[in-house]
């Protein structure tokens, strides 16, 4: 009876028709491919491949055997992968929340990573209103959230950081600061800024749109807004200025607004957030992907990491 590693080697050699490429595909040596083929031919009792110094071809017996083995091997590996996924609890759906196009960029990157790392986990994307930052997570409308820090809630876990960005000041093109290479937040003392209306925590709003400069000078609060587009439209109309994250400038670039780097505000970070009591294998798999995206070094593989399909080596 042929072993699984021998079946895998025969199928791969039938596709590659080259001992070296087959070895590289299976991460084994070329000599091991040759030994495996000889063992298989002895078990079958006939020659499966004609090989010379120049060519490798399947014999009629080899083609018959491999054509019948291939669908059986694929079914076997699928059954194994499904069983392993169920055992890990990674299979199923996870709802991933994000805010705005900038947050959507991080979410898209996370989905791509998850498709490779845990393909059995289906990620469903949900946009979360900026003014209700944590509400959908608390109400169970999403399972994990791509959010800007700080998030300091006792019932929530702040997971891996996906990215860090500089802060920029959005101003109308005719604003005196529009042509500057950079600004300090102290230079906009007395200016009007916009605050997101809604249920976002006060500490979160104070961090992203400070009403007092580090030196204690006051900024004026203008119209409360619901979306980033409202902020930018009011800014373009000369109704105020807006401290924002650098990715907002990339995703919401407009010809009537200049985005000037702010050199005396700390960077802003984007991280993965989830309800601590609702953590599961799928959440941990997404957190692992987020660590990779964020560039963490020596990332520990979680206990629920996908088990590789049979390698045959």
C-alpha positions in Angstrom: 0.0 0.0 0.0 1.3 3.4 -0.9 1.9 5.9 1.9 0.6 9.4 1.8 4.0 10.9 1.3 4.6 8.7 -1.7 1.2 9.6 -3.2 2.0 13.3 -2.8 5.4 12.8 -4.4 4.0 11.0 -7.4 1.3 13.6 -8.0 3.8 16.5 -7.7 6.3 14.7 -10.0 3.5 14.1 -12.5 2.9 17.9 -12.5 6.5 19.1 -12.5 8.1 16.3 -14.6 11.4 17.3 -13.0 13.1 15.8 -10.0 14.7 19.1 -8.8 11.5 21.1 -9.1 9.5 18.4 -7.3 12.0 18.4 -4.5 11.8 22.2 -4.1 8.0 22.0 -4.2 7.9 19.4 -1.4 10.9 20.9 0.5 12.9 17.6 0.2 16.1 16.7 -1.6 16.2 15.5 -5.2 17.7 12.2 -4.1 14.8 11.7 -1.7 12.4 12.2 -4.6 14.3 9.5 -6.5 14.2 7.1 -3.5 10.5 7.7 -3.0 9.7 7.0 -6.6 11.7 3.7 -6.5 9.9 2.6 -3.4 6.5 3.4 -5.0 7.3 1.5 -8.2 8.4 -1.5 -6.2 5.1 -1.5 -4.3 3.0 -1.0 -7.4 5.1 -3.6 -9.4 5.7 -1.5 -12.5 7.5 1.5 -13.9 5.6 4.8 -13.3 8.0 7.2 -15.0 10.4 7.0 -17.9 13.5 9.2 -16.9 16.6 10.0 -18.8 19.2 12.7 -18.3 17.0 15.1 -20.3 13.4 14.1 -19.8 11.0 12.8 -17.3 7.7 11.3 -18.6 4.8 9.4 -17.1 4.3 5.9 -18.4 0.8 4.8 -19.2 0.7 2.9 -15.9 1.9 6.0 -14.1 -0.7 8.3 -15.7 -3.5 5.9 -14.9 -2.4 5.6 -11.3 -1.8 9.3 -10.7 -5.1 10.4 -12.4 -7.0 8.2 -10.1 -5.0 9.1 -7.0 -5.2 12.9 -7.4 -8.9 13.4 -6.6 -8.7 11.0 -3.7 -5.6 12.8 -2.3 -7.4 16.2 -2.6 -10.4 14.9 -0.8 -8.2 13.5 1.9 -6.3 16.8 2.5 -9.6 18.7 2.5 -11.1 16.4 5.1 -8.0 16.8 7.2 -8.0 20.6 6.9 -11.7 20.8 7.8 -11.3 18.6 10.8 -8.2 20.5 12.0 -10.0 23.8 11.6 -13.0 22.5 13.6 -10.7 21.2 16.3 -9.0 24.6 16.6 -12.3 26.5 16.6 -11.0 28.9 13.8 -13.6 27.9 11.3 -16.6 30.2 11.1 -17.3 33.9 10.6 -15.9 36.9 12.4 -17.3 40.4 12.0 -14.6 43.1 11.7 -15.5 46.7 12.3 -13.7 49.8 11.0 -14.2 53.5 10.8 -13.8 55.5 7.6 -11.6 54.8 4.5 -8.4 55.1 6.6 -9.6 52.4 9.0 -10.8 50.4 6.0 -7.3 50.3 4.6 -6.0 48.6 7.7 -9.0 46.2 7.7 -8.4 45.2 4.1 -4.8 44.4 4.9 -5.9 42.3 7.9 -8.4 40.4 5.7 -5.6 39.6 3.2 -3.4 38.3 5.9 -6.1 36.2 7.5 -7.0 34.7 4.1 -3.5 33.2 4.0 -3.1 32.4 7.7 -6.6 31.1 8.5 -8.5 30.6 5.3 -11.3 28.7 7.1 -12.1 31.9 9.0 -14.6 34.1 7.1 -14.1 37.8 7.9 -17.2 39.9 7.4 -16.5 43.6 7.1 -18.7 46.2 8.8 -18.2 50.0 8.8 -18.7 51.6 12.2 -19.8 55.2 12.6 -17.1 57.5 13.9 -19.5 59.0 16.5 -20.3 55.6 17.9 -16.8 54.2 18.1 -17.3 51.4 20.7 -21.1 51.0 20.6 -21.2 48.3 17.9 -18.6 46.3 19.7 -20.4 46.5 23.0 -23.8 45.6 21.4 -22.3 42.6 19.7 -22.8 44.0 16.2 -19.1 43.4 15.5 -16.6 40.9 17.1 -13.4 42.9 16.6 -12.7 46.5 15.7 -9.9 48.4 14.0 -9.8 51.5 16.1 -7.5 54.5 16.8 -6.0 54.5 20.3 -6.3 55.4 23.1 -9.0 52.9 24.1 -9.0 52.5 27.9 -12.1 50.4 28.7 -12.2 47.8 31.5 -14.2 45.3 29.4 -12.1 45.5 26.3 -8.7 44.2 25.2 -6.4 46.4 23.3 -4.7 44.0 20.9 -1.7 44.4 18.5 -1.0 47.8 16.9 -1.5 47.7 13.1 0.2 50.9 12.4 1.5 54.3 13.7 1.0 57.6 11.9 2.1 61.2 12.3 -0.5 63.9 12.9 -1.3 66.4 10.3 -3.3 69.7 10.3 -6.0 70.1 7.7 -6.4 73.7 6.6 -8.1 75.5 3.7 -5.7 76.3 0.8 -5.9 80.0 1.5 -5.1 79.6 5.2 -1.8 81.2 6.4 -0.4 77.8 7.4 -1.2 76.0 4.1 2.2 76.5 2.6 4.2 75.6 5.7 6.4 72.5 5.8 5.2 71.7 9.3 3.5 73.4 12.2 3.4 73.3 16.0 0.0 72.8 17.7 0.8 76.0 19.8 0.6 78.0 16.5 -3.2 77.3 16.2 -4.0 78.6 19.7 -7.3 80.4 19.4 -8.3 78.6 16.2 -11.6 76.7 15.8 -11.6 72.9 15.7 -14.3 70.4 15.2 -15.3 67.6 17.5 -17.1 64.3 16.6 -20.6 64.2 18.0 -21.7 60.9 19.6 -20.7 58.4 22.2 -16.9 58.2 21.8 -15.2 58.5 25.2 -14.2 62.0 26.2 -10.5 60.9 26.7 -10.5 59.6 23.1 -11.9 62.9 21.7 -9.5 65.0 23.8 -6.6 63.0 22.4 -7.5 63.4 18.8 -8.9 66.9 18.9 -7.4 68.7 21.9 -9.2 71.8 23.1 -6.1 73.0 25.0 -2.6 73.1 23.7 0.3 71.6 25.8 1.1 75.1 27.0 -2.4 75.7 28.2 -3.7 77.9 25.4 -7.4 77.3 24.4 -8.7 76.3 21.1 -12.3 77.0 20.2 -14.9 74.3 19.6 -16.8 74.8 16.4 -19.6 72.7 14.9 -19.9 69.2 16.1 -19.7 66.7 13.2 -20.6 63.2 12.5 -18.1 62.2 9.8 -14.7 62.9 8.4 -16.3 64.3 5.3 -18.1 66.9 7.3 -14.8 67.9 9.0 -13.1 68.3 5.7 -15.9 70.2 4.0 -16.0 72.7 6.9 -12.2 73.0 6.8 -12.3 73.7 3.1 -14.9 76.4 3.7 -12.6 78.1 6.1 -14.7 77.4 9.2 -11.8 76.0 11.2 -8.8 73.6 11.2 -8.6 69.9 11.9 -5.8 67.8 13.5 -6.0 64.4 11.8 -4.0 61.3 11.2 -1.7 61.1 8.2 -3.7 58.3 6.6 -6.8 60.5 6.5 -4.8 62.8 4.2 -4.0 59.9 1.9 -7.5 58.5 1.7 -9.4 61.7 1.7 -7.1 63.9 -0.4 -8.9 67.0 -1.7 -7.7 69.8 -4.0 -9.1 72.5 -1.7 -7.3 71.4 1.5 -3.6 71.3 2.6 -2.4 68.7 5.1 0.5 70.1 7.1 2.5 67.8 9.5 2.2 68.7 13.2 5.6 68.3 14.8 4.7 68.5 18.5 1.8 66.1 18.8 2.5 62.4 19.4 1.9 59.8 16.7 -1.5 58.2 16.6 -1.8 54.4 16.6 -4.4 52.0 15.1 -5.0 48.7 16.9 -7.3 45.7 17.0 -9.8 45.9 19.8 -12.2 43.2 21.1 -14.5 42.5 24.1 -12.3 40.6 26.6 -15.1 38.2 27.6 -15.8 37.3 23.9 -12.2 36.3 22.9 -12.1 33.1 20.9 -9.8 31.2 18.4 -10.9 33.4 15.5 -10.1 36.6 17.4 -6.7 35.2 18.3 -6.0 34.3 14.7 -6.8 37.9 13.6 -4.7 39.2 16.4 -1.8 37.1 15.2 -2.2 38.5 11.7 -2.3 42.0 13.1 1.0 41.5 14.9 2.6 40.5 11.6 1.2 43.5 9.9 2.4 45.8 12.7 5.9 44.5 12.3 6.2 42.9 15.8 9.4 40.9 16.2 9.5 37.3 17.5 5.8 37.0 17.3 4.6 34.0 19.3 2.3 31.7 17.4 -1.0 31.4 19.3 -2.3 28.0 20.5 -5.0 28.2 17.9 -2.7 28.7 14.9 -3.6 26.7 11.8 -2.2 23.2 11.6 -0.5 22.8 8.2 -1.9 20.2 5.8 0.1 17.0 5.4 3.4 17.8 3.9 4.5 14.3 3.1 8.1 14.9 4.2 
